[in-house]
Amino acid sequence: MRKVLQATCLGSIAAFSVGAAVANDELIKMSQNPKDWVQPAGDYANTRYSKLNQITAANVGKLQVAWTFSTGVLRGHEGGPLVIGNMMYVHTPFPNKVYALDLSKDNQIVWKYEPKQDPNVIPVMCCDTVNRGVAYGDGKIFLHQADTTLVALDAKTGKVEWSAKNGDPAKGATGTSAPLVVKDKVLIGISGGEFGVQCHVTAYDIKSGKQAWRAFSSGTDDQLLVDPDKTTDLGKPIGKDSSIKTWQGDQWKIGGGCTWGWLSYDPAVNLVYYGSGNPSTWNPKQRPGDNKWSMTIFARNADDGKAKWVYQMTPHDEWDYDGVNEMILSDQQINGQDRKLLTHFDRNGLGYTLDRITGELLVAEKYDPKVNWTSGVDMNKSSPTYGRPKVLDQYSTEKGGEDKNTKGICPAALGTKDQQPAAYSPDTQLFYVPTNHVCMDYEPFKVSYTAGQPYVGATLSMYPPAGETHMGNFIAWDNKTGKIVWSNKEPFSVWSGALATAGGVVFYGTLEGYLKAVDAKTGKELYKFKTPSGIIGNVNTYEQGGRQYVAVLSGVGGWAGIGLAAGLTDPTDGLGAVGGYAALSNYTALGGTLTVFALPQ
Amino acid sequence: MELLHAPVRLPTNLEDKLLRKFWFAAAAMIFVVSGGTSFAEDAVDPAAVKSEDGKYFDKEGNPTFKVGADGTVDWYTYSGYRRYHSECHVCHGPDGMGSTYAPALTNSLKTMSYGDFVSVVASGRKNVSSSQENVMPALGDNPNVACYMDDLYIYLRARAHDAIGRVRPAKKEDKPEAYTQAENSCMGKK
């Protein structure tokens, strides 16, 4: 069976031994094959970097569309396809179809999977019915459906091998994130931070679909999967009841801390890394306390889920700055010393660099100069507020209070960056980050909780920073010094995932629909092409038949599809004058296409 | 009518639960009376002809907005702006302008009657076909919406008739005492 699988699906990969326990080694090896794109984030370290170098800064200007594929769905298309040998696996937003295409046979559809889901899950998805992609492991394709079902499909035939229900949409839980296969398990998070769901990351056995462990973001120590004496926060043990004592009463039960972002993994130390989202509600006055462990970076043992270290970036969140963005792992030198790093571009506008083994905080700097809610993170190890951001009263919605409109906070709730993943190039040691350049007014007010209904509690109004009209930047970032190296303005938020290649090119997509290629060293724009719809997908690359291809999903939507569709409001607008910044709807409409580019033959 | 069945867990007393059930009953009655799911072609003049406790009504007796010459809006319009931008804008976009997956209510409210509005918000809407999957939840069970139904209608009606622009209303009438009482009673506040 494995030989057949190998021949038809996996191309020429070295023979691997039978058994799920080594799915880990198999995946590590596969993810090192630059011809493939085996994991949603490119590799376990979430670098979105490819060693392919057929396309270079010198020739990318000649890039052409090689082929296209319509997904048959019209909603926000996040994520990107997997490529394993000659097979490509394309996923879609709700209804979450999966197509298996044979790249060696004119991209023929070998099989198609379409789950039957109750459409009543749609209104429980706060920010469009997106999906960030499938995962591969042990001969199976794993799909995280909108209704939270995690389904394992035979990669050859698309047949369902097992399925597991991860949450309850009637209570507001849904699924949008991509799974991660680690050793003999599949890991998956869950969504519902705007619905008061007590969120978690769950590991399922890769062969049977049985739950192996589940780690909540808030709750009792048992639920958190922590050791009060061994799990550390900036070097200090977190102690007992570290979560529940930072909430009022039972509020942690509807606490949020959702885990709908990206997962990364370091096989050498067997640690999985991810971040948790906002605490529920958006009204900070209704949930006094630090609300741990929302807005937190977790480092957990992949076998049993036990947390080795944690770090909360935005204690007692007042702005919806979810901490779920990707944790990019890199090995770099700082001050002449080899360090094992974790770099994270948070919604809150700070670019963090940490030691991924110990959880030590090394750098926390603004990656958009307009970020204003904090004057910075206390980096003094002996200070009682070590590791905490200093919140400025003027931009504190807690200080402003209920029913008062706190104005001009930067970044807006959608953050300086949302889920759209950055890329890291070991060649330049720069991070390439798609950012939002948007500020907001935020007015909290009292709300009551109803299971399955939105539990929000704030009025939001978003707009570009004062005196500016552009709403996005694509930047290059030095994570050792915490500095922006170059920055390209974009009229709209850059909501696509970036790709860095050994050819010295960096790719990203824009909300108007352009696939762009820039020079990795200077940021100079080298190529652009307008695809059928706005891009919120993640660019990736693969090789087939000796040619390098670059692929990206187009299909405007996501949170960007809301705020930018009709243009944001000009806060200096006079009484009733028709204002508003350039509307995205002037540039693009709904779509659902995969566009694949290559150099001309 | 699609009703999202969810257990209602709120610290309310029986009286408030009955109030919410009243909304459903009223919505259902108005729904039936107005003849089904088609939009009533409503060319009713939105001008306010009478007021009661800071709330304005058009000549048909439906709630409406009142904008003064200097731009001062009535309390309900202002409150509707806030409630809209908490519960509705995540799908329907800022200022009722629509998104890639939910219609612009500044358009819809040009012709949608009060009765239709209440029934759609309370019981949701499903437009699922081979080319689209747009589903609106039933918000009648959500006091954060159900208690502010009129505020939302009045705000969106004002937007649909260009009576107010896209920004937060700068000047507003005071919050009427009767409003505070009704709000507390509906939301179950002490």
HADDOCK unambig.tbl for C-alpha pairs under 7 A between the chains (distance, minus, plus):
assign (segid A and resid 74 and name CA) (segid B and resid 132 and name CA) 6.69 0.50 0.50
assign (segid A and resid 120 and name CA) (segid B and resid 135 and name CA) 6.92 0.50 0.50
assign (segid A and resid 122 and name CA) (segid B and resid 135 and name CA) 5.92 0.50 0.50
assign (segid A and resid 123 and name CA) (segid B and resid 135 and name CA) 5.63 0.50 0.50
assign (segid A and resid 123 and name CA) (segid B and resid 136 and name CA) 5.38 0.50 0.50
assign (segid A and resid 123 and name CA) (segid B and resid 137 and name CA) 5.14 0.50 0.50
assign (segid A and resid 126 and name CA) (segid B and resid 90 and name CA) 6.63 0.50 0.50
assign (segid A and resid 127 and name CA) (segid B and resid 90 and name CA) 6.74 0.50 0.50
assign (segid A and resid 170 and name CA) (segid B and resid 6 and name CA) 6.52 0.50 0.50
assign (segid A and resid 447 and name CA) (segid B and resid 144 and name CA) 5.96 0.50 0.50
assign (segid A and resid 448 and name CA) (segid B and resid 144 and name CA) 6.64 0.50 0.50
assign (segid A and resid 449 and name CA) (segid B and resid 10 and name CA) 6.98 0.50 0.50
assign (segid A and resid 450 and name CA) (segid B and resid 8 and name CA) 5.62 0.50 0.50
assign (segid A and resid 450 and name CA) (segid B and resid 9 and name CA) 5.81 0.50 0.50
assign (segid A and resid 450 and name CA) (segid B and resid 142 and name CA) 6.41 0.50 0.50
assign (segid A and resid 451 and name CA) (segid B and resid 6 and name CA) 6.14 0.50 0.50
assign (segid A and resid 451 and name CA) (segid B and resid 7 and name CA) 6.45 0.50 0.50
assign (segid A and resid 451 and name CA) (segid B and resid 8 and name CA) 6.86 0.50 0.50
assign (segid A and resid 452 and name CA) (segid B and resid 6 and name CA) 6.26 0.50 0.50
assign (segid A and resid 453 and name CA) (segid B and resid 142 and name CA) 6.31 0.50 0.50
assign (segid A and resid 456 and name CA) (segid B and resid 86 and name CA) 6.62 0.50 0.50
assign (segid A and resid 457 and name CA) (segid B and resid 86 and name CA) 6.26 0.50 0.50
assign (segid A and resid 458 and name CA) (segid B and resid 86 and name CA) 5.26 0.50 0.50
assign (segid A and resid 459 and name CA) (segid B and resid 82 and name CA) 5.45 0.50 0.50
assign (segid A and resid 459 and name CA) (segid B and resid 83 and name CA) 6.89 0.50 0.50
assign (segid A and resid 459 and name CA) (segid B and resid 85 and name CA) 4.81 0.50 0.50
assign (segid A and resid 459 and name CA) (segid B and resid 86 and name CA) 4.48 0.50 0.50
assign (segid A and resid 460 and name CA) (segid B and resid 85 and name CA) 5.69 0.50 0.50
assign (segid A and resid 460 and name CA) (segid B and resid 86 and name CA) 6.59 0.50 0.50
assign (segid A and resid 557 and name CA) (segid B and resid 100 and name CA) 5.91 0.50 0.50
assign (segid A and resid 561 and name CA) (segid B and resid 99 and name CA) 5.74 0.50 0.50
assign (segid A and resid 561 and name CA) (segid B and resid 100 and name CA) 5.29 0.50 0.50
assign (segid A and resid 562 and name CA) (segid B and resid 90 and name CA) 6.57 0.50 0.50
assign (segid A and resid 562 and name CA) (segid B and resid 91 and name CA) 6.45 0.50 0.50
assign (segid A and resid 562 and name CA) (segid B and resid 93 and name CA) 4.95 0.50 0.50
assign (segid A and resid 562 and name CA) (segid B and resid 99 and name CA) 4.48 0.50 0.50
assign (segid A and resid 562 and name CA) (segid B and resid 100 and name CA) 6.47 0.50 0.50
assign (segid A and resid 563 and name CA) (segid B and resid 93 and name CA) 5.77 0.50 0.50
assign (segid A and resid 563 and name CA) (segid B and resid 94 and name CA) 6.22 0.50 0.50
assign (segid A and resid 565 and name CA) (segid B and resid 99 and name CA) 5.29 0.50 0.50
assign (segid A and resid 565 and name CA) (segid B and resid 100 and name CA) 6.41 0.50 0.50
assign (segid A and resid 566 and name CA) (segid B and resid 97 and name CA) 5.83 0.50 0.50
assign (segid A and resid 566 and name CA) (segid B and resid 98 and name CA) 6.78 0.50 0.50
assign (segid A and resid 569 and name CA) (segid B and resid 166 and name CA) 6.38 0.50 0.50
assign (segid A and resid 569 and name CA) (segid B and resid 167 and name CA) 6.62 0.50 0.50
assign (segid A and resid 571 and name CA) (segid B and resid 167 and name CA) 6.62 0.50 0.50
assign (segid A and resid 573 and name CA) (segid B and resid 167 and name CA) 6.84 0.50 0.50
assign (segid A and resid 575 and name CA) (segid B and resid 71 and name CA) 6.88 0.50 0.50
assign (segid A and resid 575 and name CA) (segid B and resid 165 and name CA) 6.52 0.50 0.50
assign (segid A and resid 576 and name CA) (segid B and resid 164 and name CA) 5.20 0.50 0.50
assign (segid A and resid 576 and name CA) (segid B and resid 165 and name CA) 3.51 0.50 0.50
assign (segid A and resid 576 and name CA) (segid B and resid 166 and name CA) 6.61 0.50 0.50
assign (segid A and resid 577 and name CA) (segid B and resid 165 and name CA) 6.11 0.50 0.50
assign (segid A and resid 578 and name CA) (segid B and resid 165 and name CA) 6.77 0.50 0.50
assign (segid A and resid 590 and name CA) (segid B and resid 100 and name CA) 6.77 0.50 0.50
